[in-house]
């Protein structure tokens, strides 16, 4: 890994977070053999603490034993909802927990999962680390996520596009591959927040990946051999086919593994789509059985919106 990309990632990870977020992260770090805590999502960009915070807790220990450990190994991460109270402020967060080793493998593209490198090519903050070695390991993993995402962007974007548009193409494709509720065009919101940053990291990612590129006033174009392009496209098609089944399996697992899953899902759907989901006692008790009806309503709503355009 070259110094240029590592330096940029290290600088990005040092972005400030509100004091309440830092104290919440410190509380989370005490619960397991924690190596580091990453904070990400829209609240990192806005600083508004009235929504649900997003944390990744990376551990140094192995997966649990037994059935829970097997599920954690196959369908990571472990996800739950936490609350933290300090100085009269009550914060709620979605907390994803997995071993740092698994996080690093996924960031390198060695897993079929797309969520890690898609998520952590976006801004995040390293808000707690157990040691300098853990901090460096997380920094390297996030840099690997940038390189992995950059490789796939190079075959999913259009030649001659402006540098930020390569990321828009990548995010649009990965959102379609995953089981997501965000409105179409979410990629514009993500990249539009700081297009200059995305242009910079595209060039750093391609340089680190050994992908040559040409650039002029209209845009940038990578140079890939036919063999390399074909290899990356085959890898992407496999991940695209398996994306929704994998995400759905994780959602089913989460519905049984943490309290408040139905409440969180209803909040997230309304936040990202505008469709209110009344949380009846039956839906809260049986989120898996209730989900087909909710998703059918969401599909019909989106179809009506498309037809109205």
Secondary structure as UniProt FT lines:
FT   HELIX           3..13
FT   HELIX           19..29
FT   TURN            30..33
FT   STRAND          34..40
FT   HELIX           42..46
FT   STRAND          52..59
FT   HELIX           66..74
FT   STRAND          78..86
FT   TURN            87..88
FT   STRAND          89..99
FT   HELIX           100..107
FT   TURN            108..109
FT   HELIX           115..120
FT   STRAND          124..129
FT   HELIX           132..156
FT   TURN            159..160
FT   HELIX           163..177
FT   TURN            184..185
FT   HELIX           186..192
FT   HELIX           195..209
FT   STRAND          212..215
FT   STRAND          220..223
FT   HELIX           226..257
FT   TURN            259..260
FT   HELIX           261..273
FT   HELIX           281..285
FT   HELIX           287..308
//
